[in-house]
Amino acid sequence: MMKIPFMMIFPFLFIILTLSLTNTKADNHNYSIQDTLIKCLNSQSNPSYPISPLIYAPKNTSFPTVLQTYIRNLRFNTSTTRKPLLILTATHVSHIQGAILCSKQTGIQMKIRSGGHDYEALSYVSIVPFFVVDMFNLRKIDVNIDEETAWVESGSTLGEVYYAIANKSKIHAFPAGVCPTVGAGGHITGAGYGNMMRKFGLTVDNLIDAIIVDVNGRILDRASMGEDLFWAIGGGGGSSFCVIISYKIKLVRVPEKVTVFKVSRLLEQNLTDLVIQYQNIAPNLDPNAFIRLTLDVTNDTSITNRATFRCLFLGDVKSILSIVKKNFPLLGLEKSDCHEMSWVDSVLFYSDFALGTPVETLLNRQPVNINYLKRKSDYLLEPIPRYGLEGLWKKMAELRTPQLTFNPYGGKMAEISADATPFPHRAGHLFKLQYATDWKEGGDDRAKYYIELTRKLHSYMTPFVSKNPREAFLNYRDIDLGINHQGSRSYVEGKRYGVMYFKDNFDRLVEIKTKVDPTNFFRNEQSIPILPH
């Protein structure tokens, strides 16, 4: 066997030793700041609400489970994903106050996670050392049917909210998202929308009050925080301003029986004319009717374009049949396509659960499927013309994987002013679009491939969507729009994505942020910046 001279081995030993020492120093540094943070948290602990059992550091055997339980995008659940220094699973407001104080003292960034559905994982991933305050233990829901309100803690899921309401009343509901496992805190503060928005507006259009902890650790309600801050957290993203403990929501009245349907049509079934007619009628229908359209490609037997129409109608089968046959005859809706059920059962239907699924399923906090994913958004101000749809069929057949979903506006959405909340996409908007790509294979190469497919479909749509700015929806977080590095160019970087999410409301959000959080304590890669000094 050939002997390798020692002088040839030495450089490699030196490199290995250097890397080992570097990693050891990094690990020791992390342990040091972890220990400092933990000591600080313990020193702030209220004896009535001990904090020590709620702290999970990486050396704790339960740390991976606590971290991964609320990761909803597998792109951010890899061995190379930067992990928090610790997770605080708060059970009391005093834990939030202590976390804010200790974050300030140690200089370690604090992130707040309520459900983990943020598409870019900004609540549990960071480019700087950080820790997570996880709200999942704070999920009390207090429904008051006499008052037609409910207090909802931020760690609740939408499914839990819906179940709690239905458990008290058959004729009350709440206009929010169609995915039951979404965390209520993030959903509400990002504006929130669902299949009753044409009748009742957005989730934030039905807010009454909130309890927050501000940057100084004060517990405030709407009266004590002031209308400016209350306005900001009703659609401007609470994680830029404070920690939201709970919201008081206004319940809405619905019929004891509502109607749903889900029908699909293929390219060969006059799809272009069908979608043209849909674009013209969906935003102008009776506000009780919400018909969502999802476009994708099926290759069950051969590759072809497909359109799936999914409807919630706050009324009976006879009425929706009459409305659709009159306004949307090309759909060819039949009575057999329609199902009458309670509103709470319609939530399960809309989420693709089988008919007859027990309502208790809404209490399951884990999604049926968790995939790698990428999402983007757009707004349509005018219908896509025929040539655009024909090109879209070809582009989607070429790309295969991405889906494109149309959410119709009109009704209540056209009646509320663009500055009533930070959410500006109101009158004049026909549809909100969502681009969605899911995949099951891990690895950076696969992620790059599928993300690029999503971007290509988004790029194709450029001529047909809103411009100057090209608008986007905050709750569909999209890092492609820009990242804030929180340096000297923070305002400039923030404005890049901020005007897409908030349009003319961005500057008001910046002014409020500068007033209530002048040191920019509450921040993330797409937070509201403060005014430049």
C-alpha positions in Angstrom: 0.0 0.0 0.0 1.3 3.4 -1.0 2.4 5.6 1.9 1.3 9.3 1.9 3.9 11.7 3.0 3.1 13.4 6.3 3.6 16.9 4.7 0.8 16.1 2.3 -1.5 15.0 5.1 -0.8 18.0 7.3 -2.8 20.6 5.3 -5.9 18.4 5.4 -5.5 17.8 9.1 -5.1 21.6 9.6 -8.4 22.2 7.6 -10.3 19.6 9.5 -9.0 20.9 12.8 -9.8 24.5 11.9 -13.4 23.6 10.8 -13.8 21.6 14.0 -12.7 24.5 16.2 -14.9 26.9 14.2 -17.9 24.7 14.7 -17.1 24.3 18.3 -16.8 28.0 18.8 -20.2 28.5 17.0 -21.8 25.8 19.1 -20.4 27.3 22.3 -21.5 30.7 21.3 -25.0 29.5 20.7 -25.1 27.6 24.0 -23.9 30.8 25.7 -26.6 33.0 24.3 -29.2 30.3 24.9 -28.2 30.1 28.5 -28.3 33.8 28.9 -31.8 34.0 27.3 -33.1 31.1 29.4 -31.7 32.6 32.6 -33.4 35.9 31.7 -36.7 34.2 31.0 -36.6 32.3 34.2 -35.8 35.5 36.2 -38.9 37.1 34.7 -41.2 34.1 35.4 -44.3 34.8 37.5 -44.4 32.2 40.3 -48.1 31.6 39.5 -47.3 30.8 35.9 -43.8 29.2 35.8 -42.0 29.5 32.5 -39.3 26.9 32.8 -41.3 23.9 31.6 -42.4 25.8 28.5 -38.9 26.4 27.2 -37.5 24.0 24.6 -33.8 24.4 23.5 -32.3 22.2 20.8 -30.6 19.9 23.4 -34.1 19.1 24.7 -35.4 15.8 23.2 -38.8 17.3 22.5 -37.4 20.3 20.6 -37.7 18.8 17.1 -41.3 17.7 17.8 -42.3 21.2 19.1 -40.6 22.9 16.1 -41.9 20.6 13.4 -45.5 20.2 14.6 -46.4 23.6 13.2 -44.3 23.6 10.1 -46.7 23.6 7.1 -44.2 24.0 4.3 -41.6 21.2 4.1 -39.2 23.5 2.3 -38.4 24.8 5.8 -38.1 21.5 7.6 -34.7 20.4 6.4 -31.4 19.7 8.2 -30.0 22.9 6.7 -32.9 25.1 7.7 -31.7 27.6 10.4 -33.3 26.6 13.7 -34.4 28.9 16.6 -32.1 29.0 19.7 -35.2 28.0 21.7 -39.0 27.9 21.5 -41.2 29.3 24.2 -44.6 27.7 24.2 -46.4 30.5 26.1 -49.5 29.7 28.2 -49.9 33.1 29.8 -49.5 36.8 28.9 -46.7 37.2 31.4 -44.6 34.8 29.3 -45.0 37.1 26.3 -44.0 40.1 28.5 -40.9 38.3 29.7 -40.0 37.2 26.2 -40.1 40.8 24.9 -38.0 42.1 27.8 -35.4 39.3 27.4 -35.2 39.7 23.7 -34.3 43.4 24.3 -31.8 42.6 26.9 -30.0 39.9 24.9 -30.4 41.3 21.4 -31.8 38.0 20.1 -34.6 38.5 17.6 -38.0 37.3 18.7 -40.4 35.6 16.3 -44.1 34.9 16.9 -45.8 31.8 15.5 -49.6 31.1 15.7 -50.2 28.4 13.2 -47.2 28.0 10.9 -49.1 28.5 7.7 -47.1 31.5 6.5 -45.9 30.4 3.2 -42.3 31.7 3.6 -41.9 30.5 7.2 -41.2 34.0 8.5 -42.6 33.1 11.9 -40.1 30.3 12.6 -37.0 30.9 10.3 -34.6 33.8 10.2 -31.3 34.9 8.7 -30.1 36.1 12.2 -30.0 34.3 15.6 -33.6 34.2 16.9 -36.0 32.4 19.2 -39.7 31.6 18.7 -42.7 32.4 20.9 -45.2 29.8 19.9 -48.8 30.7 20.6 -50.4 27.2 20.1 -51.2 26.8 23.8 -53.2 30.1 23.8 -56.3 28.9 22.1 -59.3 29.7 24.3 -62.4 30.6 22.4 -65.3 32.3 24.2 -68.5 32.5 22.1 -71.3 34.8 23.3 -74.4 34.1 21.1 -76.6 36.7 22.9 -74.0 39.3 22.0 -73.2 37.7 18.6 -69.5 37.9 19.4 -66.5 35.7 20.3 -63.1 36.2 21.9 -60.5 34.1 20.0 -57.0 33.6 21.3 -54.3 33.8 18.6 -53.2 30.2 18.8 -56.6 28.9 17.9 -57.1 27.3 14.5 -60.0 28.4 12.2 -61.4 24.9 12.5 -61.6 25.3 16.3 -63.3 28.7 15.9 -65.9 27.3 13.5 -66.5 24.3 15.8 -67.0 26.5 18.9 -69.5 28.7 17.1 -71.4 25.8 15.6 -71.5 24.2 19.0 -73.5 27.2 20.3 -75.7 28.1 17.3 -76.9 26.7 13.9 -77.4 30.1 12.4 -74.1 31.9 13.3 -70.8 31.8 11.5 -67.6 33.8 11.0 -66.3 34.9 7.6 -62.7 33.6 7.5 -60.5 31.1 5.6 -61.5 27.7 4.1 -58.5 25.8 5.6 -59.4 24.6 9.1 -55.8 24.2 10.3 -54.8 27.8 9.7 -53.9 29.7 12.9 -56.4 32.4 13.7 -53.8 35.0 14.8 -51.9 35.2 11.6 -55.0 34.8 9.4 -56.9 37.7 11.0 -54.0 40.1 11.3 -53.1 39.6 7.6 -56.7 40.6 6.6 -58.2 37.1 6.2 -60.6 36.1 3.4 -62.9 33.2 2.8 -66.0 32.1 0.8 -68.4 34.5 2.6 -66.4 37.7 1.8 -68.9 38.8 -1.0 -71.6 38.8 1.7 -69.8 39.9 4.8 -66.4 41.2 3.7 -63.0 40.1 5.0 -62.2 38.7 8.4 -60.9 42.1 9.5 -64.1 43.8 8.4 -65.7 41.9 11.3 -63.3 42.8 14.2 -64.5 44.5 17.3 -61.5 44.6 19.7 -58.1 43.0 20.4 -55.8 42.4 23.4 -52.1 42.9 22.6 -48.7 43.2 24.3 -46.8 46.2 22.9 -43.1 46.7 22.7 -43.0 48.0 26.3 -44.7 45.0 27.6 -48.0 46.7 28.3 -51.3 44.8 27.9 -53.6 47.0 25.8 -57.1 46.7 24.3 -58.6 48.8 21.5 -59.4 51.7 23.7 -55.9 51.9 25.3 -53.9 51.1 22.1 -55.8 53.7 20.1 -57.5 53.6 16.7 -54.3 53.9 14.7 -52.7 50.8 16.1 -56.0 48.9 16.0 -56.3 49.8 12.3 -52.8 48.6 11.6 -53.2 45.2 13.2 -56.4 44.7 11.3 -54.7 43.7 8.0 -51.2 45.2 8.3 -49.6 42.2 9.9 -49.5 42.1 13.7 -45.9 40.8 13.9 -44.7 44.3 12.8 -46.3 46.0 15.7 -46.9 43.9 18.8 -47.9 40.4 20.0 -51.6 39.8 19.6 -53.1 37.7 22.4 -56.7 37.6 21.3 -59.3 39.2 19.0 -62.9 40.0 19.6 -64.8 39.1 16.5 -68.3 39.8 15.3 -70.4 36.7 14.3 -72.6 36.8 11.3 -76.0 35.1 10.7 -76.4 32.4 8.1 -79.3 30.1 7.1 -79.7 26.8 8.9 -79.1 25.1 5.5 -76.6 26.3 2.9 -75.8 24.9 -0.5 -72.5 23.7 -2.0 -71.4 22.3 -5.3 -68.2 21.2 -6.9 -68.1 20.5 -10.7 -65.2 20.1 -13.1 -65.0 20.7 -16.9 -62.2 19.9 -19.3 -60.7 21.8 -22.2 -62.7 19.8 -24.7 -65.9 20.9 -22.9 -65.9 24.5 -24.3 -63.6 25.6 -21.5 -62.5 28.9 -23.0 -66.1 30.2 -23.4 -67.0 28.8 -20.0 -64.2 30.7 -18.2 -65.0 33.9 -20.2 -68.6 33.7 -19.0 -67.4 32.9 -15.4 -65.2 36.0 -15.3 -68.0 38.2 -16.4 -70.6 36.9 -13.9 -68.8 35.7 -10.7 -68.1 39.2 -9.3 -71.7 40.4 -10.1 -73.8 37.5 -8.7 -76.0 37.6 -5.7 -73.6 38.3 -2.8 -74.8 35.1 -1.1 -73.1 33.1 -3.9 -69.3 32.6 -4.0 -68.0 30.5 -6.8 -64.3 29.9 -6.8 -62.5 28.6 -9.9 -59.3 26.5 -9.9 -57.4 25.8 -13.1 -55.0 23.0 -13.4 -53.8 20.2 -15.7 -55.0 16.6 -15.4 -53.1 13.7 -17.0 -55.4 10.8 -15.8 -55.6 9.5 -19.3 -54.1 12.3 -21.4 -52.8 15.8 -20.6 -55.6 18.3 -20.7 -56.6 21.5 -19.0 -59.3 21.4 -16.3 -61.4 23.9 -14.5 -63.0 23.2 -11.1 -65.9 25.4 -9.9 -66.6 25.3 -6.1 -69.5 27.1 -4.7 -70.9 28.2 -1.3 -74.4 29.6 -1.5 -76.1 31.0 1.6 -79.5 29.6 0.6 -81.3 26.6 -0.8 -80.6 24.4 -3.9 -83.6 25.8 -5.8 -82.3 29.3 -5.5 -78.7 28.7 -6.6 -79.9 26.5 -9.5 -82.0 29.4 -10.7 -79.1 31.9 -10.3 -76.6 29.8 -12.1 -78.9 28.7 -15.0 -79.8 32.4 -15.6 -76.3 33.9 -15.2 -73.9 31.1 -15.9 -75.7 28.7 -18.3 -72.5 27.3 -19.8 -71.7 25.6 -16.6 -74.6 23.2 -17.1 -75.2 22.8 -13.3 -77.6 20.1 -12.3 -79.6 19.6 -9.2 -77.6 16.4 -8.5 -74.4 18.5 -8.3 -75.8 20.4 -5.3 -75.9 19.5 -1.7 -77.8 21.2 1.2 -76.1 21.1 4.6 -75.3 23.2 7.7 -72.8 25.9 7.4 -70.3 24.1 9.5 -70.6 21.0 7.3 -69.9 23.2 4.3 -66.6 24.1 5.8 -65.6 20.5 5.6 -67.0 20.1 2.1 -65.0 23.1 0.9 -61.9 21.6 2.3 -62.4 18.4 0.2 -63.6 16.2 3.1 -66.1 13.6 2.1 -69.8 14.1 2.7 -70.8 13.0 6.2 -67.3 13.7 7.7 -67.8 14.3 11.5 -67.8 18.0 12.5 -65.2 17.1 15.2 -62.7 16.8 12.3 -62.4 20.6 12.6 -60.7 20.1 15.9 -57.8 18.3 14.2 -54.9 20.8 14.2 -52.8 18.8 11.7 -53.5 19.2 7.9 -54.3 16.1 6.0 -51.3 16.7 3.7 -48.1 18.6 4.3 -46.0 19.2 1.2 -43.2 21.3 -0.2 -44.9 24.3 -1.7 -44.6 27.8 -3.3 -47.4 30.4 -3.5 -47.8 33.7 -5.3 -50.7 36.1 -5.8 -52.2 38.6 -8.2 -55.3 40.8 -8.7 -57.4 41.0 -11.8 -59.0 44.3 -12.6 -60.3 43.2 -16.0 -61.3 39.8 -17.4 -58.5 37.9 -19.2 -59.3 38.1 -22.9 -59.8 35.0 -25.1 -56.3 35.1 -26.5 -54.9 35.3 -23.0 -56.9 32.2 -21.9 -55.9 30.3 -25.0 -52.3 31.1 -24.2 -52.9 30.2 -20.6 -54.1 26.7 -21.5 -50.9 26.1 -23.5 -48.6 27.5 -20.7 -50.3 25.4 -18.0 -50.1 22.3 -20.2 -46.4 23.0 -20.6 -45.7 23.6 -16.9 -48.1 20.8 -15.7 -47.8 21.3 -11.9 -48.9 24.9 -10.9 -52.6 25.6 -10.2 -54.3 29.0 -10.6 -57.3 29.9 -8.4 -59.7 32.7 -9.0 -61.5 34.2 -5.9 -64.3 36.5 -7.0 -64.9 39.9 -5.5 -67.9 42.2 -5.8 -70.7 42.4 -3.2 -69.5 43.7 0.2 -65.9 43.8 -1.1 -66.9 46.6 -3.5 -68.6 48.6 -0.8 -65.7 49.1 1.7 -63.2 51.8 1.1 -59.6 51.0 0.3 -58.3 52.7 3.4 -60.9 51.3 5.9 -58.3 48.7 6.8 -54.6 48.3 5.6 -56.0 45.8 3.0 -56.4 48.0 -0.1 -57.6 45.6 -2.8 -61.3 46.6 -2.8 -63.6 48.3 -5.4 -62.5 47.8 -9.0 -61.0 44.4 -8.3 -62.7 41.4 -9.9 -60.6 38.5 -8.6 -57.7 37.7 -6.3 -55.5 35.0 -7.9 -53.4 32.4 -6.2 -50.6 30.5 -7.9 -50.0 27.2 -6.0 -47.4 24.5 -6.6 -47.0 21.5 -4.3 -44.4 18.7 -4.6 -43.3 15.8 -2.5 -39.6 15.4 -3.4 -37.0 17.0 -1.1 -33.8 18.7 -2.2 -32.7 22.1 -3.3 -32.7 21.2 -7.0 -36.4 20.0 -6.8 -37.4 23.1 -4.9 -35.6 25.4 -7.4 -37.4 23.5 -10.3 -40.9 23.8 -8.9 -40.5 27.4 -7.7 -39.4 28.3 -11.1 -42.5 26.7 -12.6 -44.6 28.9 -10.3 -42.7 32.0 -11.4 -43.1 31.2 -15.1 -46.9 31.0 -14.7 -46.8 34.2 -12.7 -44.7 35.8 -15.4 -47.1 34.7 -18.2 -50.0 36.5 -16.4 -48.1 39.9 -16.3 -50.1 41.6 -19.1 -53.4 40.7 -17.6 -53.1 41.7 -13.9 -52.8 44.9 -11.9 -49.9 47.2 -12.6 -48.0 50.0 -10.9 -47.9 48.4 -8.5 -48.5 44.7 -9.3 -50.6 44.0 -6.2 -50.1 41.1 -3.9 -51.9 39.6 -0.8 -50.1 39.8 2.5 -51.4 36.5 3.8 -49.8 34.9 0.7 -46.3 35.9 1.8 -43.9 35.8 -1.2 -40.2 36.5 -0.7 -39.8 37.1 -4.4 -41.3 40.5 -3.8 -38.3 41.6 -1.7 -36.5 41.0 1.6 -35.8 43.5 4.3 -32.3 43.2 5.8 -33.2 45.7 8.5 -30.1 47.9 7.8 -29.7 51.5 6.6 -31.9 50.7 3.6 -34.7 49.2 5.6 -37.4 51.7 4.5 -36.4 51.5 0.8 -36.4 47.6 1.0 -39.7 47.6 2.9 -41.4 49.9 0.4 -40.6 47.5 -2.5 -42.9 44.8 -1.1 -45.0 47.1 1.0 -46.6 49.0 -1.8 -47.5 45.7 -3.4 -49.2 44.4 -0.3 -50.7 47.7 0.9 -50.6 50.3 -2.0 -51.4 53.8 -0.6 -51.9 52.4 2.9 -48.2 51.6 3.2 -47.0 55.0 4.3 -49.7 55.2 7.1 -48.5 51.8 8.3 -44.9 53.1 8.4 -46.0 56.2 10.4 -47.8 54.0 12.9 -44.9 51.6 13.2 -42.5 54.4 13.8 -44.7 55.8 16.5 -45.5 52.6 18.4 -42.2 50.7 17.8 -39.5 53.3 17.2 -36.6 50.9 17.7 -38.0 48.4 15.1 -38.2 45.6 17.7 -41.0 43.7 16.0 -39.4 42.8 12.7 -39.0 40.1 10.1 -37.9 39.7 6.5 -41.0 41.4 5.2 -42.1 43.6 8.2 -43.3 47.2 8.1 -40.2 49.4 8.4 -39.8 52.5 10.5 -39.1 55.9 8.9 -35.4 56.5 8.2 -33.6 58.6 10.8 
